[in-house]
Amino acid sequence: MRTAFSVDQVRRAEAALMARLADGELMQRAVAGLTAACVRLLAGRVYGKRVVVVAGSGDNGGDALFAGARLARRGAVVEAVLLDEARAHAGALSALRASGGRVAAAGEWRFRGAELVLDGVVGIGGRGGLREAAAAVFAQMEKAIVVAVDIPSGVDSDSGEVSGAAVRADVTVTFGAYKPGLLISPGAEHVGDLEFVDIGLAPYLEGAPVLEALEAEDVQALLPMASAESNKYRRGVVGVAAGSPRYPGAAVLATGAALRSGAGAVRFVGEPEVCDGVLAEYPEVLIGTGRVQAWVVGPGIGPEAGGRVDAVLAEQVPVLVDADGLAALPHPVHRAQPTLITPHAGEAARLLGDPWTAERVEETRLSVVRELVARTGCSVLLKGSTTLVAEPGNPTVRVNPTGSPALATAGSGDVLSGLAGGLLAAGLPPFDAAAAAAWIHGRAALDLLREHPGRQLISGDLIGALRAAPVPRGTAGRRPKPRPQPSAAR
């Protein structure tokens, strides 16, 4: 499992580790990893290559300048652009000059071509967008590989928010721990390929991580495993209250995904003509009320179907509420059994009310998912550019690493709801069911795109591809244990 920590947590860990190391050793560990990444990006041929280092003040600029010095010693032609020479890291600047690197002030510098550019403007403590001088420097860059040092400058490390100009890196090399801003959009869209450098920080990171991202083996451990004693009721029956004469397809998509989720059976409740459409596609579905272990309600039911939501919420089983069902959701939700809601940005804005808009939700996703949990009392799967999952009483939010823009298509959310609902019925807690469903849903899309490059993905394609999820080997409801240290980027 990949974990991400706040700036404060990282700073405290760095201080604890530096107290045990020789002066400057921690920085040189980071510099060694950064330099190695640059050498790989230059295909191992450093001699004669042009490298530009854009350096601000403090240790982030120092990391970039020290890496520039190491590349210069290997024969690269290195030029450092200083945003404020008086505040540049003195030891690193001296090392660069001693290695033959040239230095220029930002206001006087003009780009003359380079194979590689190092962004060392601001580090993880930076707030707000790039200042004008830095933005002007990066506006000149063309046809060069841009490598961000720790985090792209202009991206908020704790939240992924971008409130002005920000560097768009081709590669980001981060040190010691992943930072939330690297994994959450819009910041994640500035990261490019993400490389992790272990500098020995993990044993000193204290407190719960801000974020965690499931990997394949984590999802595999969560999925329910059928045994010789299993039957459809032990495996879980999921009820689906979805669709309407106006939106019959939502019922078919949600039901199909629920059938592929690993639940023992799916029970569908809806208007007669919608039931006929579901049965025509999936004759194995049970029709009408009866025993269920979880409900999915909302996809395609229409804005006037609040009574269906109330009836499902009255059941003493876990409930997933999506789409049209969210409009009928009480604030907060008071139930003995857990409730999972799955809004997209527009629905989240409507749940929160003024002054929230869909655009603001997308810009501040981490704070939004926490606010939704606080206001509703529900577990929340916030769909969008990066899907986030949060639950009451848990400081750690899960971020889905398998998302794809290809999932921005009609009906994709109905498939996700059916899949997550089936995992709820199989016994997974909402936090696990939502995170595992998002991972499998995104993985199915990625598999389809690999198999059919260039093909337009439609939501019906996803249902068959859900079989490509990891082979179930775990036990329902068991959560994966965090690893003792962050894993390398994959």
C-alpha positions as CSV (number, residue, x, y, z in Angstrom):
1,M,0.0,0.0,0.0
2,R,1.3,3.4,-0.9
3,T,0.9,6.0,1.9
4,A,1.3,9.8,1.8
5,F,2.1,12.1,4.7
6,S,1.6,15.8,5.5
7,V,4.3,18.4,5.4
8,D,4.3,18.6,9.2
9,Q,4.8,14.8,9.5
10,V,7.6,14.8,7.0
11,R,9.4,17.8,8.7
12,R,9.2,16.1,12.1
13,A,10.5,12.9,10.6
14,E,13.4,14.7,8.9
15,A,14.3,16.4,12.1
16,A,14.4,13.2,14.0
17,L,16.5,11.5,11.4
18,M,18.9,14.4,10.9
19,A,19.6,14.3,14.7
20,R,21.2,10.9,14.1
21,L,23.2,11.7,11.0
22,A,26.2,13.8,10.1
23,D,25.5,17.3,9.0
24,G,24.2,17.4,5.4
25,E,24.0,13.6,5.0
26,L,20.2,13.5,4.6
27,M,20.3,16.1,1.8
28,Q,23.0,14.1,0.0
29,R,20.9,11.0,0.2
30,A,18.1,12.9,-1.6
31,V,20.6,14.4,-4.1
32,A,22.1,11.0,-4.9
33,G,18.6,9.7,-5.8
34,L,17.7,12.7,-7.8
35,T,21.0,12.6,-9.7
36,A,20.5,8.9,-10.5
37,A,17.0,9.6,-11.8
38,C,18.4,12.4,-14.1
39,V,21.1,10.1,-15.4
40,R,18.4,7.5,-16.3
41,L,16.4,10.1,-18.1
42,L,19.4,11.1,-20.1
43,A,19.8,7.4,-21.1
44,G,23.0,7.2,-19.1
45,R,24.8,9.6,-21.6
46,V,25.4,12.7,-19.5
47,Y,28.6,14.1,-21.1
48,G,27.9,17.2,-23.2
49,K,24.1,17.3,-22.4
50,R,22.7,20.7,-21.5
51,V,21.0,20.9,-18.1
52,V,19.2,23.9,-16.6
53,V,18.7,24.1,-12.9
54,V,16.0,26.6,-11.8
55,A,16.7,27.2,-8.1
56,G,14.8,29.1,-5.4
57,S,15.9,29.5,-1.9
58,G,16.2,26.9,0.8
59,D,16.8,23.2,0.7
60,N,14.7,22.4,-2.4
61,G,16.9,24.7,-4.4
62,G,19.9,23.2,-2.7
63,D,18.9,19.7,-3.8
64,A,18.6,20.9,-7.4
65,L,21.9,22.7,-7.3
66,F,23.8,19.8,-5.7
67,A,22.4,17.5,-8.4
68,G,23.4,20.0,-11.0
69,A,27.0,19.9,-9.6
70,R,27.1,16.1,-9.7
71,L,25.9,16.2,-13.4
72,A,28.5,18.8,-14.2
73,R,31.2,16.6,-12.8
74,R,30.1,13.9,-15.2
75,G,30.5,16.3,-18.2
76,A,27.1,17.9,-18.5
77,V,26.9,21.6,-19.4
78,V,25.0,22.9,-16.4
79,E,23.5,26.4,-16.1
80,A,21.7,27.5,-12.9
81,V,19.0,30.1,-13.0
82,L,18.7,31.8,-9.6
83,L,15.5,33.4,-8.5
84,D,17.3,35.1,-5.6
85,E,21.0,34.6,-5.4
86,A,21.2,36.1,-1.9
87,R,18.9,33.4,-0.6
88,A,20.2,30.5,-2.6
89,H,21.7,27.5,-0.7
90,A,25.3,28.6,-0.2
91,G,26.9,25.2,-0.1
92,A,25.1,23.9,-3.1
93,L,25.8,27.0,-5.1
94,S,29.5,26.8,-4.3
95,A,29.5,23.1,-5.3
96,L,27.9,24.0,-8.6
97,R,30.4,26.7,-9.4
98,A,33.3,24.5,-8.3
99,S,32.1,21.8,-10.8
100,G,32.1,24.2,-13.7
101,G,28.4,25.1,-13.7
102,R,27.4,28.6,-14.9
103,V,25.0,30.9,-12.9
104,A,22.6,33.5,-14.2
105,A,19.9,35.6,-12.6
106,A,16.3,34.9,-13.6
107,G,15.6,38.3,-14.9
108,E,18.7,38.2,-17.3
109,W,18.5,34.6,-18.4
110,R,17.2,33.4,-21.8
111,F,16.6,29.7,-22.7
112,R,19.0,28.4,-25.3
113,G,17.9,24.8,-25.3
114,A,18.5,21.9,-22.9
115,E,17.8,18.2,-22.6
116,L,16.8,18.4,-19.0
117,V,15.4,21.0,-16.6
118,L,15.4,20.7,-12.8
119,D,12.6,22.5,-11.0
120,G,14.0,23.4,-7.6
121,V,12.0,26.6,-7.1
122,V,10.0,25.7,-4.0
123,G,9.6,22.5,-2.0
124,I,6.9,20.9,0.0
125,G,6.4,24.0,2.2
126,G,5.5,26.2,-0.7
127,R,2.1,27.8,-0.8
128,G,0.3,29.5,-3.7
129,G,1.3,29.6,-7.4
130,L,4.6,30.4,-8.9
131,R,5.8,34.0,-8.6
132,E,6.1,36.0,-11.7
133,A,9.8,35.6,-12.2
134,A,9.7,31.8,-11.8
135,A,6.6,31.6,-14.1
136,A,8.5,33.6,-16.7
137,V,11.5,31.2,-16.6
138,F,9.4,28.1,-17.1
139,A,7.3,29.7,-19.8
140,Q,10.5,29.7,-22.0
141,M,11.1,25.9,-21.7
142,E,10.6,23.9,-24.9
143,K,11.5,20.4,-25.8
144,A,13.2,19.6,-22.5
145,I,12.5,17.0,-19.9
146,V,11.3,18.8,-16.8
147,V,12.1,17.1,-13.5
148,A,10.4,18.4,-10.3
149,V,12.4,18.1,-7.1
150,D,10.1,16.5,-4.4
151,I,7.0,18.2,-5.8
152,P,6.2,20.5,-8.8
153,S,6.5,24.1,-7.7
154,G,3.1,25.7,-7.4
155,V,1.4,22.5,-6.2
156,D,0.2,22.4,-2.6
157,S,1.9,19.4,-1.0
158,D,-0.8,18.8,1.6
159,S,-3.9,19.0,-0.7
160,G,-3.0,18.9,-4.4
161,E,-4.5,22.3,-4.8
162,V,-3.1,24.6,-7.5
163,S,-4.0,28.3,-7.0
164,G,-1.9,29.9,-9.7
165,A,0.8,29.1,-12.2
166,A,2.5,25.7,-11.5
167,V,5.2,23.7,-13.1
168,R,4.1,20.8,-15.3
169,A,6.7,18.2,-14.8
170,D,7.5,15.2,-17.0
171,V,8.9,13.4,-13.9
172,T,8.7,14.2,-10.2
173,V,11.3,12.7,-7.9
174,T,10.1,12.7,-4.3
175,F,12.0,11.9,-1.2
176,G,11.3,9.9,1.9
177,A,7.5,9.8,1.8
178,Y,4.8,10.4,-0.8
179,K,2.9,13.7,-0.3
180,P,-0.8,14.0,-0.7
181,G,-0.5,16.7,-3.4
182,L,1.3,14.2,-5.7
183,L,-1.7,11.9,-5.7
184,I,-4.7,14.2,-5.8
185,S,-5.8,16.3,-8.7
186,P,-5.3,19.0,-9.9
187,G,-1.8,18.7,-8.4
188,A,-1.4,15.1,-9.6
189,E,-1.9,16.3,-13.2
190,H,1.4,18.3,-12.8
191,V,3.5,15.4,-11.6
192,G,4.1,13.3,-14.7
193,D,5.9,10.0,-13.9
194,L,6.4,9.7,-10.1
195,E,9.7,8.3,-8.8
196,F,10.3,7.6,-5.1
197,V,13.7,7.9,-3.4
198,D,14.1,6.2,0.0
199,I,16.2,8.3,2.3
200,G,15.5,6.3,5.5
201,L,12.6,8.5,6.7
202,A,9.9,5.8,7.1
203,P,10.8,4.7,10.7
204,Y,10.4,8.3,11.9
205,L,7.0,9.1,10.3
206,E,4.5,9.4,13.1
207,G,0.7,9.4,13.1
208,A,-1.8,8.1,10.6
209,P,-1.0,8.9,6.9
210,V,-3.1,11.5,5.3
211,L,-3.7,9.3,2.2
212,E,-3.3,5.7,1.3
213,A,-3.6,4.1,-2.1
214,L,-4.5,0.4,-2.5
215,E,-2.3,-1.7,-4.8
216,A,-3.2,-5.0,-6.4
217,E,-2.3,-7.2,-3.5
218,D,-4.2,-5.0,-1.1
219,V,-7.4,-5.3,-3.2
220,Q,-6.8,-9.1,-3.5
221,A,-6.6,-9.4,0.2
222,L,-9.9,-7.5,0.7
223,L,-12.1,-9.5,-1.7
224,P,-14.3,-12.3,-0.3
225,M,-13.3,-15.9,-0.9
226,A,-15.9,-18.5,-1.6
227,S,-15.6,-21.7,0.5
228,A,-17.1,-25.2,0.2
229,E,-19.9,-24.1,2.5
230,S,-20.8,-21.0,0.5
231,N,-24.2,-20.5,-0.9
232,K,-25.8,-17.5,-2.5
233,Y,-27.0,-16.1,0.9
234,R,-23.6,-16.6,2.6
235,R,-21.9,-14.9,-0.4
236,G,-24.3,-12.0,-0.1
237,V,-27.4,-10.9,-1.9
238,V,-27.4,-7.3,-3.0
239,G,-30.7,-5.4,-3.7
240,V,-30.7,-2.9,-6.5
241,A,-33.3,-0.1,-6.7
242,A,-32.4,1.6,-9.8
243,G,-33.7,2.8,-13.2
244,S,-37.0,4.2,-14.4
245,P,-38.9,4.3,-17.6
246,R,-36.9,7.4,-18.5
247,Y,-33.5,5.9,-17.5
248,P,-33.8,2.1,-17.9
249,G,-30.2,1.7,-18.8
250,A,-29.0,2.6,-15.3
251,A,-30.8,-0.4,-13.9
252,V,-29.1,-2.7,-16.4
253,L,-25.7,-1.3,-15.8
254,A,-25.9,-1.3,-12.0
255,T,-27.4,-4.8,-12.0
256,G,-24.8,-6.2,-14.3
257,A,-21.9,-4.9,-12.2
258,A,-23.5,-6.2,-9.1
259,L,-23.7,-9.7,-10.7
260,R,-19.9,-9.5,-11.4
261,S,-19.0,-8.2,-7.9
262,G,-18.8,-11.7,-6.3
263,A,-22.1,-11.4,-4.5
264,G,-24.2,-14.6,-4.4
265,A,-27.2,-13.0,-6.0
266,V,-28.8,-9.8,-7.1
267,R,-32.4,-8.8,-6.3
268,F,-33.9,-6.0,-8.4
269,V,-36.8,-3.8,-7.5
270,G,-38.3,-1.3,-10.0
271,E,-41.1,-0.5,-12.4
272,P,-42.4,-3.5,-14.4
273,E,-41.0,-2.3,-17.7
274,V,-37.6,-1.7,-16.1
275,C,-37.7,-5.2,-14.5
276,D,-38.5,-6.7,-17.9
277,G,-35.4,-5.0,-19.4
278,V,-33.2,-6.2,-16.6
279,L,-34.4,-9.8,-16.9
280,A,-34.0,-9.8,-20.7
281,E,-30.3,-8.9,-20.1
282,Y,-29.7,-11.0,-17.0
283,P,-32.2,-13.8,-16.4
284,E,-30.3,-14.9,-13.2
285,V,-31.6,-11.8,-11.4
286,L,-34.2,-12.1,-8.6
287,I,-37.2,-9.7,-9.1
288,G,-39.1,-8.1,-6.2
289,T,-38.5,-7.6,-2.5
290,G,-36.9,-10.2,-0.3
291,R,-33.8,-10.9,1.8
292,V,-30.7,-8.9,1.0
293,Q,-27.5,-8.1,2.8
294,A,-27.0,-4.6,1.2
295,W,-28.9,-2.2,-1.0
296,V,-27.9,0.1,-3.9
297,V,-30.4,2.9,-4.6
298,G,-30.4,5.9,-6.8
299,P,-29.0,5.3,-10.3
300,G,-31.5,6.5,-12.8
301,I,-34.5,6.5,-10.5
302,G,-35.4,10.1,-11.4
303,P,-35.8,13.2,-9.2
304,E,-39.2,12.3,-7.9
305,A,-38.4,8.9,-6.4
306,G,-37.5,10.0,-2.9
307,G,-39.9,7.5,-1.4
308,R,-37.7,4.6,-2.8
309,V,-34.7,6.1,-1.0
310,D,-36.6,6.4,2.3
311,A,-37.8,2.8,2.1
312,V,-34.3,1.5,1.4
313,L,-32.7,3.6,4.2
314,A,-35.3,2.1,6.6
315,E,-33.8,-1.4,6.0
316,Q,-31.4,-2.6,8.6
317,V,-28.6,-3.4,6.2
318,P,-25.8,-1.3,4.6
319,V,-27.0,1.0,1.9
320,L,-25.2,2.7,-1.0
321,V,-26.9,5.9,-2.3
322,D,-25.9,7.3,-5.7
323,A,-27.1,9.7,-8.4
324,D,-30.7,10.7,-8.1
325,G,-30.9,9.1,-4.7
326,L,-28.6,11.7,-3.3
327,A,-31.2,14.4,-3.7
328,A,-33.4,12.6,-1.2
329,L,-30.7,12.0,1.4
330,P,-31.3,13.5,4.8
331,H,-28.6,15.7,6.5
332,P,-27.1,14.1,8.5
333,V,-28.1,10.4,8.0
334,H,-29.1,8.7,11.2
335,R,-29.0,4.9,10.7
336,A,-27.8,1.9,12.8
337,Q,-26.3,0.4,9.7
338,P,-23.6,2.1,7.6
339,T,-24.4,4.3,4.6
340,L,-22.1,4.9,1.6
341,I,-22.7,7.8,-0.8
342,T,-21.0,8.1,-4.2
343,P,-21.4,11.7,-5.5
344,H,-19.5,13.2,-8.5
345,A,-18.4,16.8,-8.2
346,G,-21.7,18.4,-9.2
347,E,-23.7,16.2,-6.8
348,A,-21.2,17.0,-4.0
349,A,-21.6,20.7,-4.7
350,R,-25.4,20.3,-4.4
351,L,-25.1,18.3,-1.1
352,L,-22.9,21.1,0.4
353,G,-24.9,24.0,-1.0
354,D,-23.7,27.6,-1.6
355,P,-21.0,28.7,-2.2
356,W,-19.8,25.3,-3.5
357,T,-19.7,24.6,-7.2
358,A,-18.5,21.6,-9.2
359,E,-15.4,23.5,-10.2
360,R,-14.6,24.4,-6.6
361,V,-15.1,20.7,-5.6
362,E,-12.6,19.6,-8.2
363,E,-10.1,22.2,-7.1
364,T,-10.3,21.2,-3.4
365,R,-11.1,17.5,-3.4
366,L,-9.5,16.5,-0.1
367,S,-11.2,19.1,2.0
368,V,-14.5,18.4,0.2
369,V,-14.5,14.6,0.9
370,R,-13.9,15.3,4.6
371,E,-16.6,18.0,4.7
372,L,-19.1,15.6,3.1
373,V,-18.3,12.9,5.8
374,A,-18.7,15.5,8.6
375,R,-22.0,16.8,7.3
376,T,-23.7,13.6,6.3
377,G,-22.2,11.1,8.8
378,C,-21.8,8.7,5.9
379,S,-18.8,7.1,4.2
380,V,-18.1,8.9,1.0
381,L,-16.7,7.9,-2.4
382,L,-16.1,11.2,-4.2
383,K,-15.9,10.5,-7.9
384,G,-13.9,12.6,-10.4
385,S,-10.4,13.4,-11.6
386,T,-9.0,11.4,-8.7
387,T,-11.5,9.3,-6.7
388,L,-11.3,9.7,-2.9
389,V,-12.9,7.5,-0.2
390,A,-13.3,8.7,3.4
391,E,-15.2,7.4,6.4
392,P,-16.3,8.8,9.8
393,G,-13.7,8.6,12.5
394,N,-10.8,7.8,10.2
395,P,-8.2,10.5,9.6
396,T,-6.8,8.6,6.5
397,V,-8.4,9.1,3.1
398,R,-8.0,6.6,0.3
399,V,-7.1,7.7,-3.2
400,N,-7.7,5.5,-6.2
401,P,-4.6,5.0,-8.3
402,T,-6.3,3.3,-11.3
403,G,-8.6,6.1,-12.5
404,S,-8.7,7.0,-16.2
405,P,-10.3,9.9,-18.2
406,A,-11.9,7.1,-20.3
407,L,-14.3,6.5,-17.3
408,A,-15.8,10.0,-17.9
409,T,-18.6,8.4,-19.9
410,A,-22.4,8.0,-19.3
411,G,-23.2,5.1,-17.1
412,S,-19.8,4.6,-15.6
413,G,-21.0,5.6,-12.2
414,D,-23.9,3.1,-12.4
415,V,-21.4,0.3,-12.9
416,L,-19.3,1.5,-10.0
417,S,-22.3,1.6,-7.7
418,G,-23.4,-1.9,-8.6
419,L,-19.9,-3.2,-8.0
420,A,-19.5,-1.5,-4.7
421,G,-22.9,-2.5,-3.6
422,G,-22.1,-6.2,-4.3
423,L,-19.0,-5.9,-2.2
424,L,-21.0,-4.4,0.7
425,A,-23.4,-7.4,0.4
426,A,-20.4,-9.7,0.5
427,G,-19.4,-8.3,3.9
428,L,-16.9,-5.6,3.3
429,P,-17.1,-2.4,5.3
430,P,-18.1,0.7,3.3
431,F,-14.5,2.1,3.3
432,D,-13.1,-1.2,1.9
433,A,-16.0,-1.8,-0.5
434,A,-15.7,1.6,-2.0
435,A,-11.9,1.7,-2.3
436,A,-11.8,-1.9,-3.8
437,A,-14.6,-1.2,-6.2
438,A,-13.0,2.0,-7.4
439,W,-9.7,0.2,-8.0
440,I,-11.3,-2.7,-9.9
441,H,-13.5,-0.3,-11.9
442,G,-10.5,1.7,-13.0
443,R,-8.4,-1.4,-13.6
444,A,-11.1,-2.7,-15.9
445,A,-11.0,0.5,-17.9
446,L,-7.2,0.3,-18.2
447,D,-7.3,-3.3,-19.3
448,L,-9.9,-2.5,-22.0
449,L,-7.8,0.5,-23.3
450,R,-4.7,-1.8,-23.5
451,E,-6.6,-4.5,-25.4
452,H,-8.4,-2.0,-27.7
453,P,-6.2,1.1,-28.1
454,G,-8.0,4.0,-29.6
455,R,-11.4,2.5,-29.0
456,Q,-14.1,4.7,-27.3
457,L,-14.9,3.1,-24.0
458,I,-18.6,2.7,-23.2
459,S,-19.9,1.7,-19.8
460,G,-21.4,-1.6,-20.9
461,D,-17.8,-2.7,-21.9
462,L,-16.8,-2.4,-18.2
463,I,-19.1,-5.1,-16.9
464,G,-17.4,-7.9,-18.8
465,A,-14.0,-6.5,-18.0
466,L,-14.7,-6.6,-14.3
467,R,-13.6,-10.3,-14.5
468,A,-10.1,-9.0,-14.9
469,A,-10.0,-8.0,-11.2
470,P,-7.5,-9.8,-9.0
471,V,-8.3,-13.4,-8.1
472,P,-10.2,-13.4,-4.8
473,R,-8.0,-14.9,-2.1
474,G,-8.7,-12.9,1.0
475,T,-11.5,-12.8,3.6
476,A,-14.4,-10.4,3.5
477,G,-13.9,-7.4,5.7
478,R,-10.2,-7.9,6.4
479,R,-8.2,-4.7,5.8
480,P,-4.6,-4.8,4.5
481,K,-1.9,-3.7,7.0
482,P,0.1,-0.7,6.0
483,R,3.6,-1.5,5.0
484,P,6.4,-0.2,7.3
485,Q,7.7,2.1,4.7
486,P,6.4,3.7,1.4
487,S,6.8,1.4,-1.6
488,A,8.6,2.4,-4.8
489,A,6.4,4.0,-7.5
490,R,5.1,1.6,-10.1
